[in-house]
Amino acid sequence: MLLFPLAFFVAMLTQNQTLLYYSHVMPAILWTGTEIFMGLVLGPILQKLPIEARKPVLTSLFPKVFWILPISAMTTGTAGWFLAHQMKDIIPGHPWPIPLIFAAVIVAVLTIQGFGFLLPTNYQIYRMMRSGTPPTREQAQLLQRRMAAYRVGVTVQALAQFAIITVMVILAA
């Protein structure tokens, strides 16, 4: 998993444009694919299962997701920032082209929501499942409210992921 930040670091040291693209695109594919798969495929399947069946899947999945998503998101955004700086020199007449501004806004939304809400919620659920003690009534009610907000957050993340892919296609064209 540390391959992507390492590739980014080497790209910066060597000024290798191809490696910089790699360190932006590959973790972006992993990040986007993981989030969309989990939100559109795994999430609906797990919701239909009883909690006893969900618990082993989620307690195995969460520790990996805690590494994969933040590392790939940070590497994607950081490498994208450096690529954007290089692109502003390529596109004449625009110090910051509109698609790059949109991309920066979308990345800001993804980052704030991902690190500020989704990741802490995932961690809270993981801790509850690992504790072995059932949640109190108040904890269960709080968790239900957070999960309702979480579903909205995941939907916003998926829409933002599709939006940034659209922006990247526009930039590449």
C-alpha positions in Angstrom: 0.0 0.0 0.0 2.9 2.3 0.6 3.9 1.8 -3.1 1.8 4.9 -4.1 3.4 7.4 -1.7 6.8 5.9 -2.5 6.2 6.4 -6.2 5.1 10.0 -5.6 8.2 10.7 -3.5 10.5 9.2 -6.2 8.6 11.2 -8.9 9.2 14.4 -7.0 12.9 13.6 -6.4 13.6 12.6 -10.0 11.1 15.0 -11.6 9.7 12.0 -13.5 6.4 13.1 -15.2 5.3 9.6 -16.0 5.8 8.4 -12.4 4.0 11.5 -11.1 1.0 10.6 -13.3 1.2 7.0 -12.1 1.3 8.1 -8.4 -1.9 10.2 -9.1 -3.9 7.8 -11.4 -3.3 4.4 -9.7 -4.2 5.4 -6.2 -7.2 7.3 -7.6 -8.4 4.1 -9.3 -8.0 2.2 -6.1 -9.7 4.9 -4.0 -12.6 5.4 -6.3 -13.1 1.8 -7.1 -13.0 0.8 -3.5 -15.5 3.4 -2.4 -17.9 2.8 -5.3 -17.7 -1.0 -4.8 -18.3 -0.7 -1.1 -21.1 1.8 -1.5 -23.0 0.2 -4.4 -22.2 -3.5 -4.0 -21.0 -4.5 -0.6 -23.1 -2.0 1.5 -26.5 -3.1 0.2 -25.5 -6.8 0.5 -24.4 -6.3 4.1 -27.5 -4.3 5.0 -29.6 -7.3 4.2 -27.6 -9.7 6.5 -28.2 -10.1 10.2 -25.8 -8.3 12.4 -24.1 -11.6 13.4 -23.2 -12.2 9.8 -22.0 -8.7 9.2 -19.7 -8.6 12.2 -16.9 -10.9 10.9 -16.9 -9.3 7.5 -16.8 -5.7 8.8 -14.2 -6.5 11.6 -11.9 -8.0 8.9 -12.6 -5.3 6.3 -12.3 -2.2 8.4 -8.6 -2.5 9.4 -7.7 -2.8 5.7 -9.9 0.1 4.6 -8.4 2.3 7.4 -5.1 2.0 5.5 -6.1 1.8 1.8 -8.6 4.7 1.6 -6.6 7.4 3.5 -3.3 6.5 1.9 -4.7 6.4 -1.6 -6.8 9.5 -1.1 -3.8 11.5 0.3 -1.5 10.4 -2.5 -4.1 11.0 -5.2 -4.8 14.5 -4.0 -1.2 15.5 -3.4 0.1 14.1 -6.7 -2.9 15.8 -8.4 -2.0 19.1 -6.9 1.5 18.9 -8.3 0.1 17.8 -11.7 -2.2 20.8 -11.6 0.7 23.1 -11.0 2.4 21.6 -14.1 -0.8 21.8 -16.2 -1.3 25.5 -15.5 1.9 26.1 -17.4 0.7 23.9 -20.3 -2.7 25.5 -20.8 -2.2 29.0 -22.3 -4.1 31.9 -21.0 -5.5 30.3 -17.9 -3.5 30.4 -14.7 -6.0 28.1 -13.1 -8.4 26.5 -15.7 -12.0 26.0 -14.6 -11.7 22.2 -14.6 -8.8 22.4 -12.2 -10.8 24.7 -9.9 -13.6 22.2 -9.9 -11.2 19.4 -9.3 -9.7 21.2 -6.3 -13.2 21.9 -4.8 -14.3 18.3 -5.3 -11.1 17.0 -3.7 -11.7 19.4 -0.7 -15.2 18.0 -0.3 -14.0 14.4 -0.5 -11.2 15.1 2.0 -13.2 17.0 4.6 -16.0 14.5 4.5 -13.8 11.4 4.3 -11.4 12.3 7.1 -13.9 14.4 9.1 -16.9 12.2 9.1 -16.8 8.9 7.2 -13.5 7.6 8.6 -14.3 8.5 12.3 -17.8 6.9 11.8 -16.2 3.7 10.4 -13.8 3.6 13.4 -16.6 4.0 15.8 -18.6 1.2 14.3 -15.4 -1.0 14.2 -14.8 -0.4 17.9 -18.4 -1.2 18.8 -18.2 -4.5 16.9 -14.8 -5.4 18.4 -15.9 -4.6 22.0 -18.1 -7.7 22.3 -20.6 -5.8 24.5 -23.9 -4.8 22.9 -24.4 -1.0 22.7 -26.7 0.7 25.1 -30.0 2.0 23.9 -28.6 5.5 23.7 -25.6 4.3 21.8 -27.8 2.3 19.4 -30.0 5.4 18.7 -26.9 7.6 18.2 -25.5 5.0 15.8 -28.7 4.8 13.9 -28.7 8.6 13.4 -25.1 8.5 12.4 -25.7 5.7 9.9 -28.5 7.6 8.3 -26.1 10.6 7.9 -23.4 8.1 6.8 -25.5 6.8 3.9 -26.0 10.4 2.7 -22.3 11.0 3.1 -21.4 7.9 1.1 -23.8 9.0 -1.6 -22.2 12.4 -1.8 -18.8 10.7 -1.9 -19.9 8.5 -4.8 -21.3 11.5 -6.7 -18.2 13.5 -6.1 -16.1 10.6 -7.3 -18.1 10.4 -10.5 -17.8 14.2 -10.8 -14.1 14.3 -10.5 -13.8 11.5 -13.1 -15.8 13.7 -15.4 -13.5 16.6 -14.7 -10.4 14.5 -15.4 -11.9 13.3 -18.7 -12.5 16.9 -19.7 -8.9 17.8 -18.7 -7.5 14.8 -20.6 -9.5 15.7 -23.8 
